[in-house]
Amino acid sequence: MRESRVDALVALQTAGTIVTLVLVLLAEGYHRSSYMGLPLALVFMSFVGTLLVARFLGKHL
Amino acid sequence: MRDIAVGVLVGLGVAGELLCCLGLVVMRDVYDRLHYAMATTTVPAFLIGAAVVVEEGWTQPGINALVIAVALFLLNPVTAVATARAARERRR
């Protein structure tokens, strides 16, 4: 059942995407348009984070 | 009418995301899993963005949701390539 670290990275990517979309839907559902910046920030944060972890996994771990 | 359209778009988007998650769990190879992980950022993300645009019109939240869908669509292939490369380096 235990998967490799790269599988975990793929799961992290998917989780980032899904959390972003959930935040969009929550902001829209509760009519808090000012919170729409949060998923936008998360897109870029998760992009940089995943890229760093992928680079690190390939080289060092 | 607009509520129905929003409901259908959100329903289709969420169903697409669930299908991708199912594929992620079922697949055995990391490359197959990556394929499903990237599919989450294509059609379902745009469906959810379109639902927000239909609900709000071309206002700040609608445009923001569309920008988020486009950013997901453009940025995630880069991380997919990096992840696939890391998987290949670890396999060698």
Backbone of each chain as nested JSON, in Angstrom:
{
  "chains": [
    {"id": "A", "residues": [
      {"number": 1, "name": "MET", "atoms": {"N": [0.832, -1.207, 0.0], "CA": [0.0, 0.0, 0.0], "C": [0.863, 1.252, 0.0]}},
      {"number": 2, "name": "ARG", "atoms": {"N": [2.024, 1.184, 0.636], "CA": [2.878, 2.367, 0.732], "C": [3.504, 2.654, -0.626]}},
      {"number": 3, "name": "GLU", "atoms": {"N": [3.311, 3.88, -1.099], "CA": [3.801, 4.232, -2.432], "C": [5.102, 5.029, -2.323]}},
      {"number": 4, "name": "SER", "atoms": {"N": [5.71, 5.299, -3.503], "CA": [7.001, 5.986, -3.499], "C": [6.832, 7.475, -3.248]}},
      {"number": 5, "name": "ARG", "atoms": {"N": [7.969, 8.161, -3.133], "CA": [7.913, 9.6, -2.844], "C": [7.411, 10.387, -4.043]}},
      {"number": 6, "name": "VAL", "atoms": {"N": [7.734, 9.9, -5.249], "CA": [7.254, 10.613, -6.435], "C": [5.739, 10.501, -6.533]}},
      {"number": 7, "name": "ASP", "atoms": {"N": [5.192, 9.353, -6.138], "CA": [3.732, 9.217, -6.089], "C": [3.134, 10.23, -5.117]}},
      {"number": 8, "name": "ALA", "atoms": {"N": [3.83, 10.428, -3.996], "CA": [3.353, 11.409, -3.028], "C": [3.382, 12.811, -3.62]}},
      {"number": 9, "name": "LEU", "atoms": {"N": [4.392, 13.087, -4.451], "CA": [4.475, 14.403, -5.096], "C": [3.315, 14.61, -6.064]}},
      {"number": 10, "name": "VAL", "atoms": {"N": [2.97, 13.544, -6.806], "CA": [1.82, 13.63, -7.715], "C": [0.546, 13.894, -6.916]}},
      {"number": 11, "name": "ALA", "atoms": {"N": [0.422, 13.23, -5.773], "CA": [-0.747, 13.447, -4.921], "C": [-0.782, 14.883, -4.406]}},
      {"number": 12, "name": "LEU", "atoms": {"N": [0.397, 15.425, -4.071], "CA": [0.481, 16.814, -3.594], "C": [0.025, 17.782, -4.673]}},
      {"number": 13, "name": "GLN", "atoms": {"N": [0.439, 17.527, -5.907], "CA": [0.022, 18.371, -7.036], "C": [-1.495, 18.363, -7.179]}},
      {"number": 14, "name": "THR", "atoms": {"N": [-2.05, 17.149, -7.153], "CA": [-3.5, 17.028, -7.306], "C": [-4.225, 17.723, -6.155]}},
      {"number": 15, "name": "ALA", "atoms": {"N": [-3.692, 17.553, -4.944], "CA": [-4.33, 18.186, -3.788], "C": [-4.3, 19.704, -3.928]}},
      {"number": 16, "name": "GLY", "atoms": {"N": [-3.18, 20.247, -4.421], "CA": [-3.084, 21.692, -4.626], "C": [-4.13, 22.191, -5.603]}},
      {"number": 17, "name": "THR", "atoms": {"N": [-4.298, 21.456, -6.707], "CA": [-5.297, 21.851, -7.707], "C": [-6.701, 21.807, -7.12]}},
      {"number": 18, "name": "ILE", "atoms": {"N": [-7.003, 20.727, -6.419], "CA": [-8.366, 20.556, -5.907], "C": [-8.671, 21.583, -4.82]}},
      {"number": 19, "name": "VAL", "atoms": {"N": [-7.691, 21.84, -3.938], "CA": [-7.915, 22.85, -2.892], "C": [-8.13, 24.219, -3.527]}},
      {"number": 20, "name": "THR", "atoms": {"N": [-7.388, 24.512, -4.601], "CA": [-7.584, 25.791, -5.301], "C": [-9.022, 25.921, -5.8]}},
      {"number": 21, "name": "LEU", "atoms": {"N": [-9.508, 24.863, -6.442], "CA": [-10.869, 24.927, -6.99], "C": [-11.916, 24.97, -5.874]}},
      {"number": 22, "name": "VAL", "atoms": {"N": [-11.638, 24.268, -4.778], "CA": [-12.578, 24.311, -3.636], "C": [-12.641, 25.715, -3.056]}},
      {"number": 23, "name": "LEU", "atoms": {"N": [-11.485, 26.395, -2.982], "CA": [-11.484, 27.777, -2.466], "C": [-12.26, 28.712, -3.381]}},
      {"number": 24, "name": "VAL", "atoms": {"N": [-12.144, 28.49, -4.706], "CA": [-12.932, 29.289, -5.657], "C": [-14.42, 29.091, -5.389]}},
      {"number": 25, "name": "LEU", "atoms": {"N": [-14.823, 27.83, -5.241], "CA": [-16.24, 27.534, -5.034], "C": [-16.738, 28.058, -3.687]}},
      {"number": 26, "name": "LEU", "atoms": {"N": [-15.892, 27.986, -2.646], "CA": [-16.295, 28.497, -1.328], "C": [-16.468, 30.011, -1.371]}},
      {"number": 27, "name": "ALA", "atoms": {"N": [-15.495, 30.704, -2.008], "CA": [-15.594, 32.163, -2.102], "C": [-16.848, 32.561, -2.859]}},
      {"number": 28, "name": "GLU", "atoms": {"N": [-17.179, 31.812, -3.895], "CA": [-18.359, 32.123, -4.69], "C": [-19.638, 31.76, -3.924]}},
      {"number": 29, "name": "GLY", "atoms": {"N": [-19.61, 30.604, -3.265], "CA": [-20.795, 30.133, -2.553], "C": [-21.193, 31.019, -1.398]}},
      {"number": 30, "name": "TYR", "atoms": {"N": [-20.19, 31.556, -0.69], "CA": [-20.486, 32.428, 0.452], "C": [-20.484, 33.905, 0.071]}},
      {"number": 31, "name": "HIS", "atoms": {"N": [-20.39, 34.19, -1.235], "CA": [-20.406, 35.572, -1.749], "C": [-19.332, 36.429, -1.094]}},
      {"number": 32, "name": "ARG", "atoms": {"N": [-18.151, 35.893, -1.0], "CA": [-17.012, 36.663, -0.481], "C": [-16.034, 36.851, -1.638]}},
      {"number": 33, "name": "SER", "atoms": {"N": [-16.314, 37.839, -2.46], "CA": [-15.493, 37.987, -3.664], "C": [-14.071, 38.432, -3.335]}},
      {"number": 34, "name": "SER", "atoms": {"N": [-13.895, 39.043, -2.155], "CA": [-12.537, 39.482, -1.804], "C": [-11.635, 38.289, -1.512]}},
      {"number": 35, "name": "TYR", "atoms": {"N": [-12.23, 37.137, -1.177], "CA": [-11.418, 35.95, -0.904], "C": [-10.961, 35.249, -2.178]}},
      {"number": 36, "name": "MET", "atoms": {"N": [-11.345, 35.763, -3.332], "CA": [-10.968, 35.139, -4.585], "C": [-9.464, 35.251, -4.861]}},
      {"number": 37, "name": "GLY", "atoms": {"N": [-8.802, 36.17, -4.162], "CA": [-7.353, 36.293, -4.324], "C": [-6.601, 35.132, -3.715]}},
      {"number": 38, "name": "LEU", "atoms": {"N": [-7.235, 34.483, -2.734], "CA": [-6.562, 33.383, -2.028], "C": [-6.248, 32.201, -2.953]}},
      {"number": 39, "name": "PRO", "atoms": {"N": [-7.238, 31.687, -3.736], "CA": [-6.89, 30.606, -4.663], "C": [-5.886, 31.033, -5.726]}},
      {"number": 40, "name": "LEU", "atoms": {"N": [-5.952, 32.314, -6.13], "CA": [-5.002, 32.807, -7.126], "C": [-3.576, 32.744, -6.57]}},
      {"number": 41, "name": "ALA", "atoms": {"N": [-3.425, 33.126, -5.294], "CA": [-2.102, 33.025, -4.664], "C": [-1.683, 31.574, -4.526]}},
      {"number": 42, "name": "LEU", "atoms": {"N": [-2.651, 30.717, -4.187], "CA": [-2.331, 29.299, -3.977], "C": [-1.84, 28.632, -5.259]}},
      {"number": 43, "name": "VAL", "atoms": {"N": [-2.39, 29.046, -6.411], "CA": [-1.937, 28.477, -7.686], "C": [-0.427, 28.665, -7.83]}},
      {"number": 44, "name": "PHE", "atoms": {"N": [0.029, 29.895, -7.587], "CA": [1.446, 30.181, -7.798], "C": [2.304, 29.566, -6.69]}},
      {"number": 45, "name": "MET", "atoms": {"N": [1.792, 29.577, -5.45], "CA": [2.554, 28.982, -4.353], "C": [2.734, 27.488, -4.57]}},
      {"number": 46, "name": "SER", "atoms": {"N": [1.655, 26.807, -4.974], "CA": [1.76, 25.355, -5.142], "C": [2.63, 25.027, -6.355]}},
      {"number": 47, "name": "PHE", "atoms": {"N": [2.618, 25.919, -7.376], "CA": [3.489, 25.73, -8.528], "C": [4.954, 25.747, -8.099]}},
      {"number": 48, "name": "VAL", "atoms": {"N": [5.333, 26.786, -7.357], "CA": [6.728, 26.912, -6.922], "C": [7.097, 25.764, -5.981]}},
      {"number": 49, "name": "GLY", "atoms": {"N": [6.194, 25.444, -5.06], "CA": [6.473, 24.384, -4.095], "C": [6.688, 23.041, -4.765]}},
      {"number": 50, "name": "THR", "atoms": {"N": [5.793, 22.695, -5.691], "CA": [5.912, 21.407, -6.365], "C": [7.185, 21.342, -7.201]}},
      {"number": 51, "name": "LEU", "atoms": {"N": [7.494, 22.462, -7.857], "CA": [8.7, 22.507, -8.683], "C": [9.953, 22.28, -7.828]}},
      {"number": 52, "name": "LEU", "atoms": {"N": [9.987, 22.92, -6.667], "CA": [11.133, 22.776, -5.766], "C": [11.259, 21.339, -5.273]}},
      {"number": 53, "name": "VAL", "atoms": {"N": [10.127, 20.754, -4.852], "CA": [10.177, 19.387, -4.326], "C": [10.586, 18.42, -5.423]}},
      {"number": 54, "name": "ALA", "atoms": {"N": [10.088, 18.637, -6.663], "CA": [10.448, 17.747, -7.775], "C": [11.946, 17.818, -8.056]}},
      {"number": 55, "name": "ARG", "atoms": {"N": [12.468, 19.011, -8.039], "CA": [13.91, 19.21, -8.281], "C": [14.707, 18.509, -7.188]}},
      {"number": 56, "name": "PHE", "atoms": {"N": [14.272, 18.69, -5.951], "CA": [14.953, 18.119, -4.799], "C": [14.893, 16.593, -4.825]}},
      {"number": 57, "name": "LEU", "atoms": {"N": [13.708, 16.068, -5.184], "CA": [13.532, 14.604, -5.229], "C": [14.437, 13.987, -6.271]}},
      {"number": 58, "name": "GLY", "atoms": {"N": [14.541, 14.644, -7.436], "CA": [15.354, 14.098, -8.52], "C": [16.819, 14.068, -8.181]}},
      {"number": 59, "name": "LYS", "atoms": {"N": [17.292, 15.063, -7.433], "CA": [18.733, 15.19, -7.197], "C": [19.199, 14.515, -5.924]}},
      {"number": 60, "name": "HIS", "atoms": {"N": [18.478, 14.726, -4.823], "CA": [19.06, 14.39, -3.528], "C": [18.417, 13.211, -2.814]}},
      {"number": 61, "name": "LEU", "atoms": {"N": [17.13, 12.994, -3.004], "CA": [16.471, 11.972, -2.168], "C": [16.396, 10.617, -2.841]}}
    ]},
    {"id": "B", "residues": [
      {"number": 1, "name": "MET", "atoms": {"N": [-33.121, 29.765, -14.919], "CA": [-32.329, 29.24, -16.048], "C": [-30.827, 29.328, -15.762]}},
      {"number": 2, "name": "ARG", "atoms": {"N": [-30.437, 30.514, -15.211], "CA": [-29.018, 30.693, -14.907], "C": [-28.575, 29.755, -13.785]}},
      {"number": 3, "name": "ASP", "atoms": {"N": [-29.456, 29.545, -12.8], "CA": [-29.12, 28.638, -11.693], "C": [-28.912, 27.22, -12.192]}},
      {"number": 4, "name": "ILE", "atoms": {"N": [-29.747, 26.81, -13.155], "CA": [-29.586, 25.46, -13.712], "C": [-28.246, 25.337, -14.423]}},
      {"number": 5, "name": "ALA", "atoms": {"N": [-27.912, 26.362, -15.22], "CA": [-26.635, 26.33, -15.946], "C": [-25.468, 26.26, -14.97]}},
      {"number": 6, "name": "VAL", "atoms": {"N": [-25.534, 27.062, -13.894], "CA": [-24.454, 27.041, -12.902], "C": [-24.371, 25.666, -12.239]}},
      {"number": 7, "name": "GLY", "atoms": {"N": [-25.543, 25.111, -11.886], "CA": [-25.557, 23.792, -11.253], "C": [-24.968, 22.721, -12.147]}},
      {"number": 8, "name": "VAL", "atoms": {"N": [-25.331, 22.765, -13.419], "CA": [-24.801, 21.759, -14.358], "C": [-23.293, 21.908, -14.507]}},
      {"number": 9, "name": "LEU", "atoms": {"N": [-22.824, 23.16, -14.647], "CA": [-21.381, 23.373, -14.841], "C": [-20.588, 22.929, -13.603]}},
      {"number": 10, "name": "VAL", "atoms": {"N": [-21.075, 23.307, -12.416], "CA": [-20.368, 22.897, -11.19], "C": [-20.424, 21.379, -11.03]}},
      {"number": 11, "name": "GLY", "atoms": {"N": [-21.596, 20.789, -11.312], "CA": [-21.734, 19.331, -11.193], "C": [-20.778, 18.601, -12.117]}},
      {"number": 12, "name": "LEU", "atoms": {"N": [-20.707, 19.069, -13.371], "CA": [-19.802, 18.427, -14.319], "C": [-18.339, 18.592, -13.889]}},
      {"number": 13, "name": "GLY", "atoms": {"N": [-18.022, 19.801, -13.397], "CA": [-16.652, 20.051, -12.947], "C": [-16.264, 19.157, -11.783]}},
      {"number": 14, "name": "VAL", "atoms": {"N": [-17.149, 19.059, -10.801], "CA": [-16.853, 18.221, -9.629], "C": [-16.79, 16.744, -10.024]}},
      {"number": 15, "name": "ALA", "atoms": {"N": [-17.693, 16.329, -10.936], "CA": [-17.662, 14.932, -11.394], "C": [-16.343, 14.639, -12.111]}},
      {"number": 16, "name": "GLY", "atoms": {"N": [-15.872, 15.598, -12.916], "CA": [-14.584, 15.417, -13.6], "C": [-13.443, 15.28, -12.608]}},
      {"number": 17, "name": "GLU", "atoms": {"N": [-13.461, 16.13, -11.569], "CA": [-12.409, 16.034, -10.556], "C": [-12.45, 14.685, -9.835]}},
      {"number": 18, "name": "LEU", "atoms": {"N": [-13.664, 14.221, -9.541], "CA": [-13.787, 12.927, -8.859], "C": [-13.276, 11.793, -9.73]}},
      {"number": 19, "name": "LEU", "atoms": {"N": [-13.58, 11.862, -11.04], "CA": [-13.082, 10.84, -11.963], "C": [-11.557, 10.824, -11.98]}},
      {"number": 20, "name": "CYS", "atoms": {"N": [-10.966, 12.025, -12.004], "CA": [-9.505, 12.107, -12.018], "C": [-8.921, 11.522, -10.735]}},
      {"number": 21, "name": "CYS", "atoms": {"N": [-9.565, 11.805, -9.595], "CA": [-9.091, 11.247, -8.319], "C": [-9.188, 9.724, -8.335]}},
      {"number": 22, "name": "LEU", "atoms": {"N": [-10.278, 9.231, -8.915], "CA": [-10.454, 7.775, -9.012], "C": [-9.343, 7.161, -9.858]}},
      {"number": 23, "name": "GLY", "atoms": {"N": [-9.049, 7.816, -10.991], "CA": [-7.959, 7.332, -11.843], "C": [-6.636, 7.345, -11.117]}},
      {"number": 24, "name": "LEU", "atoms": {"N": [-6.43, 8.385, -10.299], "CA": [-5.186, 8.497, -9.528], "C": [-5.039, 7.327, -8.554]}},
      {"number": 25, "name": "VAL", "atoms": {"N": [-6.145, 6.902, -7.967], "CA": [-6.093, 5.807, -6.994], "C": [-5.929, 4.464, -7.71]}},
      {"number": 26, "name": "VAL", "atoms": {"N": [-6.609, 4.307, -8.841], "CA": [-6.642, 3.005, -9.517], "C": [-5.326, 2.7, -10.222]}},
      {"number": 27, "name": "MET", "atoms": {"N": [-4.698, 3.718, -10.831], "CA": [-3.499, 3.482, -11.632], "C": [-2.334, 2.993, -10.774]}},
      {"number": 28, "name": "ARG", "atoms": {"N": [-1.448, 2.227, -11.39], "CA": [-0.342, 1.643, -10.644], "C": [0.994, 2.333, -10.91]}},
      {"number": 29, "name": "ASP", "atoms": {"N": [1.15, 2.905, -12.122], "CA": [2.431, 3.502, -12.502], "C": [2.408, 5.001, -12.205]}},
      {"number": 30, "name": "VAL", "atoms": {"N": [3.565, 5.565, -11.885], "CA": [3.6, 7.0, -11.543], "C": [3.272, 7.863, -12.76]}},
      {"number": 31, "name": "TYR", "atoms": {"N": [3.637, 7.401, -13.955], "CA": [3.357, 8.199, -15.157], "C": [1.857, 8.201, -15.468]}},
      {"number": 32, "name": "ASP", "atoms": {"N": [1.215, 7.058, -15.278], "CA": [-0.247, 7.009, -15.454], "C": [-0.941, 7.92, -14.449]}},
      {"number": 33, "name": "ARG", "atoms": {"N": [-0.427, 7.91, -13.226], "CA": [-1.017, 8.767, -12.189], "C": [-0.835, 10.236, -12.542]}},
      {"number": 34, "name": "LEU", "atoms": {"N": [0.338, 10.557, -13.079], "CA": [0.608, 11.937, -13.479], "C": [-0.374, 12.39, -14.551]}},
      {"number": 35, "name": "HIS", "atoms": {"N": [-0.704, 11.471, -15.446], "CA": [-1.674, 11.782, -16.493], "C": [-3.012, 12.217, -15.892]}},
      {"number": 36, "name": "TYR", "atoms": {"N": [-3.466, 11.479, -14.894], "CA": [-4.743, 11.832, -14.261], "C": [-4.616, 13.098, -13.422]}},
      {"number": 37, "name": "ALA", "atoms": {"N": [-3.449, 13.282, -12.793], "CA": [-3.255, 14.496, -11.99], "C": [-3.316, 15.732, -12.87]}},
      {"number": 38, "name": "MET", "atoms": {"N": [-2.784, 15.635, -14.078], "CA": [-2.821, 16.791, -14.974], "C": [-4.206, 17.003, -15.577]}},
      {"number": 39, "name": "ALA", "atoms": {"N": [-4.969, 15.921, -15.687], "CA": [-6.327, 16.064, -16.23], "C": [-7.209, 16.897, -15.301]}},
      {"number": 40, "name": "THR", "atoms": {"N": [-6.857, 16.958, -14.007], "CA": [-7.67, 17.774, -13.085], "C": [-7.599, 19.263, -13.426]}},
      {"number": 41, "name": "THR", "atoms": {"N": [-6.533, 19.67, -14.121], "CA": [-6.356, 21.107, -14.37], "C": [-6.887, 21.538, -15.734]}},
      {"number": 42, "name": "THR", "atoms": {"N": [-7.452, 20.627, -16.498], "CA": [-7.901, 21.013, -17.839], "C": [-9.406, 21.309, -17.854]}},
      {"number": 43, "name": "VAL", "atoms": {"N": [-10.206, 20.339, -18.239], "CA": [-11.647, 20.596, -18.448], "C": [-12.379, 20.932, -17.137]}},
      {"number": 44, "name": "PRO", "atoms": {"N": [-12.215, 20.161, -16.043], "CA": [-12.976, 20.48, -14.825], "C": [-12.694, 21.877, -14.287]}},
      {"number": 45, "name": "ALA", "atoms": {"N": [-11.434, 22.307, -14.331], "CA": [-11.107, 23.644, -13.816], "C": [-11.806, 24.719, -14.647]}},
      {"number": 46, "name": "PHE", "atoms": {"N": [-11.838, 24.533, -15.97], "CA": [-12.508, 25.519, -16.822], "C": [-14.024, 25.489, -16.629]}},
      {"number": 47, "name": "LEU", "atoms": {"N": [-14.571, 24.295, -16.352], "CA": [-16.014, 24.214, -16.096], "C": [-16.386, 24.993, -14.844]}},
      {"number": 48, "name": "ILE", "atoms": {"N": [-15.554, 24.861, -13.798], "CA": [-15.834, 25.592, -12.554], "C": [-15.649, 27.093, -12.771]}},
      {"number": 49, "name": "GLY", "atoms": {"N": [-14.599, 27.46, -13.518], "CA": [-14.414, 28.88, -13.847], "C": [-15.588, 29.423, -14.631]}},
      {"number": 50, "name": "ALA", "atoms": {"N": [-16.097, 28.636, -15.592], "CA": [-17.239, 29.062, -16.399], "C": [-18.482, 29.206, -15.529]}},
      {"number": 51, "name": "ALA", "atoms": {"N": [-18.629, 28.315, -14.531], "CA": [-19.785, 28.42, -13.631], "C": [-19.757, 29.745, -12.875]}},
      {"number": 52, "name": "VAL", "atoms": {"N": [-18.572, 30.139, -12.399], "CA": [-18.462, 31.416, -11.671], "C": [-18.75, 32.584, -12.613]}},
      {"number": 53, "name": "VAL", "atoms": {"N": [-18.271, 32.489, -13.871], "CA": [-18.535, 33.572, -14.83], "C": [-20.028, 33.679, -15.125]}},
      {"number": 54, "name": "VAL", "atoms": {"N": [-20.698, 32.519, -15.27], "CA": [-22.144, 32.544, -15.534], "C": [-22.888, 33.15, -14.35]}},
      {"number": 55, "name": "GLU", "atoms": {"N": [-22.435, 32.824, -13.134], "CA": [-23.108, 33.333, -11.931], "C": [-22.883, 34.834, -11.745]}},
      {"number": 56, "name": "GLU", "atoms": {"N": [-21.642, 35.264, -11.928], "CA": [-21.276, 36.643, -11.585], "C": [-21.211, 37.57, -12.786]}},
      {"number": 57, "name": "GLY", "atoms": {"N": [-21.101, 37.017, -13.994], "CA": [-20.876, 37.868, -15.165], "C": [-19.417, 38.283, -15.234]}},
      {"number": 58, "name": "TRP", "atoms": {"N": [-19.126, 39.236, -16.117], "CA": [-17.723, 39.667, -16.273], "C": [-17.366, 40.698, -15.216]}},
      {"number": 59, "name": "THR", "atoms": {"N": [-17.439, 40.283, -13.951], "CA": [-17.038, 41.151, -12.841], "C": [-15.738, 40.607, -12.261]}},
      {"number": 60, "name": "GLN", "atoms": {"N": [-15.284, 41.227, -11.16], "CA": [-13.993, 40.831, -10.585], "C": [-13.937, 39.353, -10.19]}},
      {"number": 61, "name": "PRO", "atoms": {"N": [-14.937, 38.784, -9.475], "CA": [-14.831, 37.355, -9.138], "C": [-14.849, 36.449, -10.358]}},
      {"number": 62, "name": "GLY", "atoms": {"N": [-15.676, 36.79, -11.357], "CA": [-15.743, 35.954, -12.56], "C": [-14.432, 35.927, -13.309]}},
      {"number": 63, "name": "ILE", "atoms": {"N": [-13.868, 37.115, -13.514], "CA": [-12.583, 37.197, -14.231], "C": [-11.496, 36.512, -13.417]}},
      {"number": 64, "name": "ASN", "atoms": {"N": [-11.544, 36.693, -12.088], "CA": [-10.564, 36.046, -11.21], "C": [-10.615, 34.531, -11.345]}},
      {"number": 65, "name": "ALA", "atoms": {"N": [-11.833, 33.971, -11.351], "CA": [-11.973, 32.518, -11.471], "C": [-11.426, 32.029, -12.8]}},
      {"number": 66, "name": "LEU", "atoms": {"N": [-11.667, 32.806, -13.86], "CA": [-11.155, 32.421, -15.176], "C": [-9.626, 32.503, -15.217]}},
      {"number": 67, "name": "VAL", "atoms": {"N": [-9.084, 33.546, -14.577], "CA": [-7.614, 33.677, -14.517], "C": [-7.02, 32.496, -13.767]}},
      {"number": 68, "name": "ILE", "atoms": {"N": [-7.698, 32.056, -12.691], "CA": [-7.21, 30.91, -11.92], "C": [-7.207, 29.658, -12.793]}},
      {"number": 69, "name": "ALA", "atoms": {"N": [-8.285, 29.446, -13.562], "CA": [-8.347, 28.26, -14.437], "C": [-7.238, 28.311, -15.481]}},
      {"number": 70, "name": "VAL", "atoms": {"N": [-7.018, 29.492, -16.068], "CA": [-5.967, 29.619, -17.087], "C": [-4.59, 29.399, -16.462]}},
      {"number": 71, "name": "ALA", "atoms": {"N": [-4.38, 29.962, -15.25], "CA": [-3.084, 29.783, -14.586], "C": [-2.835, 28.317, -14.278]}},
      {"number": 72, "name": "LEU", "atoms": {"N": [-3.862, 27.611, -13.802], "CA": [-3.714, 26.173, -13.541], "C": [-3.36, 25.442, -14.827]}},
      {"number": 73, "name": "PHE", "atoms": {"N": [-4.05, 25.799, -15.909], "CA": [-3.865, 25.127, -17.192], "C": [-2.459, 25.355, -17.735]}},
      {"number": 74, "name": "LEU", "atoms": {"N": [-1.912, 26.553, -17.531], "CA": [-0.606, 26.868, -18.109], "C": [0.56, 26.436, -17.218]}},
      {"number": 75, "name": "LEU", "atoms": {"N": [0.377, 26.475, -15.896], "CA": [1.509, 26.223, -15.0], "C": [1.709, 24.743, -14.689]}},
      {"number": 76, "name": "ASN", "atoms": {"N": [0.614, 23.975, -14.634], "CA": [0.767, 22.595, -14.18], "C": [1.532, 21.683, -15.138]}},
      {"number": 77, "name": "PRO", "atoms": {"N": [1.48, 21.881, -16.466], "CA": [2.348, 21.058, -17.319], "C": [3.83, 21.196, -16.978]}},
      {"number": 78, "name": "VAL", "atoms": {"N": [4.244, 22.387, -16.517], "CA": [5.646, 22.58, -16.142], "C": [5.998, 21.665, -14.965]}},
      {"number": 79, "name": "THR", "atoms": {"N": [5.124, 21.649, -13.954], "CA": [5.395, 20.783, -12.807], "C": [5.282, 19.313, -13.192]}},
      {"number": 80, "name": "ALA", "atoms": {"N": [4.424, 19.015, -14.185], "CA": [4.307, 17.616, -14.628], "C": [5.609, 17.15, -15.246]}},
      {"number": 81, "name": "VAL", "atoms": {"N": [6.218, 18.0, -16.06], "CA": [7.498, 17.632, -16.683], "C": [8.56, 17.446, -15.608]}},
      {"number": 82, "name": "ALA", "atoms": {"N": [8.595, 18.367, -14.629], "CA": [9.583, 18.262, -13.553], "C": [9.373, 16.982, -12.75]}},
      {"number": 83, "name": "THR", "atoms": {"N": [8.117, 16.641, -12.476], "CA": [7.836, 15.422, -11.694], "C": [8.209, 14.18, -12.481]}},
      {"number": 84, "name": "ALA", "atoms": {"N": [7.874, 14.156, -13.773], "CA": [8.223, 12.99, -14.594], "C": [9.728, 12.827, -14.688]}},
      {"number": 85, "name": "ARG", "atoms": {"N": [10.423, 13.958, -14.78], "CA": [11.894, 13.884, -14.841], "C": [12.46, 13.342, -13.531]}},
      {"number": 86, "name": "ALA", "atoms": {"N": [11.898, 13.8, -12.414], "CA": [12.345, 13.303, -11.111], "C": [12.088, 11.804, -10.996]}},
      {"number": 87, "name": "ALA", "atoms": {"N": [10.925, 11.359, -11.495], "CA": [10.601, 9.925, -11.436], "C": [11.595, 9.129, -12.269]}},
      {"number": 88, "name": "ARG", "atoms": {"N": [11.953, 9.666, -13.431], "CA": [12.901, 8.948, -14.297], "C": [14.285, 8.901, -13.657]}},
      {"number": 89, "name": "GLU", "atoms": {"N": [14.705, 9.999, -13.054], "CA": [16.029, 10.026, -12.419], "C": [16.097, 9.062, -11.25]}},
      {"number": 90, "name": "ARG", "atoms": {"N": [14.98, 8.938, -10.53], "CA": [14.977, 8.02, -9.385], "C": [14.934, 6.571, -9.829]}},
      {"number": 91, "name": "ARG", "atoms": {"N": [14.352, 6.332, -11.001], "CA": [14.243, 4.952, -11.478], "C": [15.59, 4.424, -11.953]}},
      {"number": 92, "name": "ARG", "atoms": {"N": [16.451, 5.345, -12.467], "CA": [17.739, 4.922, -13.016], "C": [18.688, 4.453, -11.937]}}
    ]}
  ]
}
